[in-house]
């Protein structure tokens, strides 16, 4: 069981519990960091970039989903490294955990006994992200099984893997344009429709994320 304080930390030593007991996080990947990090500083930004690529790749595979479905779910992942004392003593491991909610929430939801293949197929609406409110930005995220006004319907790619960050304005403009087309197609090209979008800034870009989320105004 993790708290926001735990999630904000670089390392974690919370007491483990059986997955049959209430829990809001589940470890889905562990391993040894590459030898290139043997002499790295504890807070080396390259560690976050490497962990993003590693955990992000394993995350949808664990959930039994594609990248878009995993990104549009209410589930996220976090990663931990050894404590600073252990790091200074030579420990070089990583751990990726599925989290029942986004890292910036004040509390997280309990997970099922296992999250392996939880989003297989189209994804269970109980775990897919919808929003209730006048707009995506101000709305409250809810499971799609609850009454809602918006659904995270698609994701779009806004840059290549090796591309430099083009700036907030460029990413936002490209996201808006791409999402308008993506949601139009997703809804079946209706005469009138409304859409929203979520884009991510330079920090996420540098960590490896090149996707934005497109939202459709729909009650189903």
C-alpha positions as semicolon CSV with decimal commas, in nm:
position;residue;x (nm);y (nm);z (nm)
1;X;0,000;0,000;0,000
2;X;0,163;0,322;-0,117
3;X;0,092;0,681;-0,019
4;X;0,164;0,999;-0,220
5;X;0,468;1,049;0,005
6;X;0,596;0,705;-0,096
7;X;0,537;0,774;-0,464
8;X;0,729;1,103;-0,450
9;X;1,036;0,929;-0,309
10;X;1,319;0,783;-0,516
11;X;1,333;0,463;-0,312
12;X;1,071;0,265;-0,126
13;X;1,081;0,022;0,161
14;X;0,709;-0,015;0,232
15;X;0,604;-0,342;0,390
16;X;0,495;-0,586;0,123
17;X;0,152;-0,749;0,146
18;X;-0,004;-1,048;-0,021
19;X;-0,172;-0,958;-0,350
20;X;-0,487;-1,120;-0,211
21;X;-0,498;-0,842;0,051
22;X;-0,597;-0,479;-0,021
23;X;-0,319;-0,307;-0,215
24;X;-0,281;-0,014;-0,454
25;X;0,049;-0,107;-0,618
26;X;0,195;-0,420;-0,774
27;X;0,552;-0,476;-0,887
28;X;0,560;-0,587;-1,250
29;X;0,928;-0,557;-1,344
30;X;1,261;-0,567;-1,161
31;X;1,619;-0,598;-1,270
32;X;1,975;-0,470;-1,261
33;X;2,064;-0,131;-1,408
34;X;2,308;-0,130;-1,703
35;X;2,677;-0,116;-1,618
36;X;2,691;0,235;-1,765
37;X;2,528;0,354;-1,441
38;X;2,791;0,195;-1,217
39;X;2,950;0,533;-1,138
40;X;2,645;0,755;-1,194
41;X;2,518;1,003;-0,940
42;X;2,214;0,895;-0,739
43;X;1,993;1,156;-0,906
44;X;2,139;1,137;-1,256
45;X;1,858;1,247;-1,497
46;X;1,968;0,976;-1,740
47;X;1,839;0,722;-1,487
48;X;1,486;0,856;-1,525
49;X;1,514;0,847;-1,904
50;X;1,635;0,488;-1,896
51;X;1,369;0,385;-1,643
52;X;1,096;0,554;-1,849
53;X;1,191;0,356;-2,158
54;X;1,222;0,032;-1,962
55;X;0,909;0,050;-1,746
56;X;0,700;0,210;-2,022
57;X;0,781;-0,078;-2,255
58;X;0,701;-0,345;-1,994
59;X;0,383;-0,171;-1,870
60;X;0,142;-0,243;-2,160
61;X;0,286;-0,591;-2,204
62;X;0,210;-0,668;-1,840
63;X;-0,144;-0,531;-1,875
64;X;-0,203;-0,726;-2,197
65;X;-0,268;-0,402;-2,385
66;X;-0,123;-0,185;-2,659
67;X;0,048;0,146;-2,580
68;X;-0,264;0,353;-2,648
69;X;-0,492;0,146;-2,424
70;X;-0,242;0,149;-2,139
71;X;-0,198;0,526;-2,166
72;X;-0,576;0,582;-2,163
73;X;-0,629;0,376;-1,852
74;X;-0,659;0,492;-1,492
75;X;-0,348;0,291;-1,415
76;X;0,002;0,434;-1,420
77;X;0,347;0,313;-1,323
78;X;0,622;0,440;-1,099
79;X;0,977;0,326;-1,047
80;X;1,214;0,303;-0,753
81;X;1,589;0,268;-0,709
82;X;1,791;0,161;-0,401
83;X;1,822;0,394;-0,102
84;X;2,101;0,650;-0,127
85;X;2,312;0,459;0,127
86;X;2,266;0,136;-0,069
87;X;2,345;0,318;-0,393
88;X;2,669;0,453;-0,248
89;X;2,751;0,098;-0,141
90;X;2,711;-0,022;-0,500
91;X;2,347;-0,135;-0,530
92;X;2,219;-0,086;-0,886
93;X;1,867;-0,229;-0,923
94;X;1,534;-0,091;-1,039
95;X;1,170;-0,177;-0,969
96;X;0,859;-0,084;-1,171
97;X;0,519;-0,081;-0,998
98;X;0,167;-0,054;-1,138
99;X;-0,020;0,215;-0,941
100;X;-0,396;0,240;-0,895
101;X;-0,425;0,598;-1,022
102;X;-0,204;0,882;-1,138
103;X;0,100;0,971;-0,930
104;X;-0,036;1,317;-0,846
105;X;-0,353;1,189;-0,679
106;X;-0,402;1,228;-0,304
107;X;-0,498;0,863;-0,270
108;X;-0,506;0,556;-0,491
109;X;-0,761;0,285;-0,562
110;X;-0,715;-0,077;-0,468
111;X;-0,604;-0,311;-0,742
112;X;-0,737;-0,660;-0,817
113;X;-0,538;-0,965;-0,706
114;X;-0,325;-0,925;-1,017
115;X;-0,305;-0,664;-1,291
116;X;-0,147;-0,905;-1,539
117;X;-0,353;-0,896;-1,862
118;X;-0,606;-0,669;-1,687
119;X;-0,654;-0,459;-2,001
120;X;-0,659;-0,745;-2,251
121;X;-0,884;-0,687;-2,552
122;X;-1,039;-0,339;-2,559
123;X;-0,975;-0,280;-2,192
124;X;-1,218;-0,311;-1,902
125;X;-1,416;0,015;-1,868
126;X;-1,373;-0,009;-1,491
127;X;-1,006;0,077;-1,550
128;X;-1,037;0,308;-1,852
129;X;-1,022;0,687;-1,810
130;X;-1,327;0,907;-1,859
131;X;-1,399;1,253;-1,719
132;X;-1,701;1,433;-1,582
133;X;-1,726;1,812;-1,625
134;X;-1,746;2,094;-1,877
135;X;-1,398;2,029;-2,010
136;X;-1,125;1,768;-1,993
137;X;-0,891;2,013;-1,819
138;X;-1,131;2,099;-1,536
139;X;-1,323;1,772;-1,522
140;X;-1,281;1,494;-1,269
141;X;-1,129;1,170;-1,392
142;X;-1,362;0,873;-1,333
143;X;-1,381;0,511;-1,450
144;X;-1,576;0,481;-1,774
145;X;-1,830;0,261;-1,590
146;X;-1,947;0,580;-1,412
147;X;-2,152;0,865;-1,560
148;X;-1,918;1,083;-1,764
149;X;-1,898;1,354;-2,029
150;X;-1,565;1,267;-2,188
151;X;-1,380;0,949;-2,282
152;X;-1,008;0,911;-2,347
153;X;-1,062;0,759;-2,689
154;X;-0,730;0,765;-2,873
155;X;-0,367;0,867;-2,845
156;X;-0,158;1,033;-3,116
157;X;0,217;1,054;-3,169
158;X;0,355;1,408;-3,169
159;X;0,724;1,338;-3,229
160;X;0,983;1,080;-3,323
161;X;1,185;0,896;-3,062
162;X;1,510;1,087;-3,124
163;X;1,354;1,428;-3,190
164;X;1,443;1,728;-2,973
165;X;1,166;1,896;-2,779
166;X;1,005;2,143;-3,023
167;X;0,852;2,368;-2,757
168;X;0,521;2,384;-2,573
169;X;0,341;2,579;-2,845
170;X;0,437;2,332;-3,117
171;X;0,338;2,025;-2,915
172;X;0,007;2,181;-2,810
173;X;-0,080;2,294;-3,164
174;X;0,010;1,959;-3,317
175;X;-0,186;1,775;-3,047
176;X;-0,495;1,988;-3,108
177;X;-0,480;1,937;-3,484
178;X;-0,411;1,563;-3,469
179;X;-0,677;1,502;-3,204
180;X;-0,941;1,687;-3,407
181;X;-0,883;1,440;-3,691
182;X;-0,845;1,136;-3,467
183;X;-1,167;1,192;-3,272
184;X;-1,360;1,279;-3,587
185;X;-1,263;0,938;-3,726
186;X;-1,322;0,761;-3,393
187;X;-1,678;0,896;-3,378
188;X;-1,747;0,795;-3,737
189;X;-1,722;1,141;-3,898
190;X;-2,035;1,300;-3,749
191;X;-2,171;1,635;-3,868
192;X;-2,092;1,790;-3,531
193;X;-1,868;1,677;-3,246
194;X;-1,661;1,804;-2,956
195;X;-1,319;1,689;-2,845
196;X;-1,050;1,760;-2,589
197;X;-0,683;1,676;-2,557
198;X;-0,407;1,626;-2,302
199;X;-0,052;1,708;-2,402
200;X;0,268;1,667;-2,205
201;X;0,556;1,909;-2,169
202;X;0,933;1,902;-2,188
203;X;0,989;1,693;-1,876
204;X;0,774;1,407;-2,010
205;X;0,933;1,447;-2,354
206;X;1,283;1,418;-2,214
207;X;1,174;1,110;-2,022
208;X;1,065;0,951;-2,350
209;X;0,693;1,020;-2,392
210;X;0,595;1,120;-2,746
211;X;0,219;1,074;-2,722
212;X;-0,079;1,293;-2,638
213;X;-0,426;1,175;-2,534
214;X;-0,738;1,265;-2,734
215;X;-1,078;1,284;-2,564
216;X;-1,423;1,254;-2,721
217;X;-1,730;1,419;-2,572
218;X;-1,956;1,122;-2,527
219;X;-2,169;0,966;-2,255
220;X;-2,075;0,609;-2,351
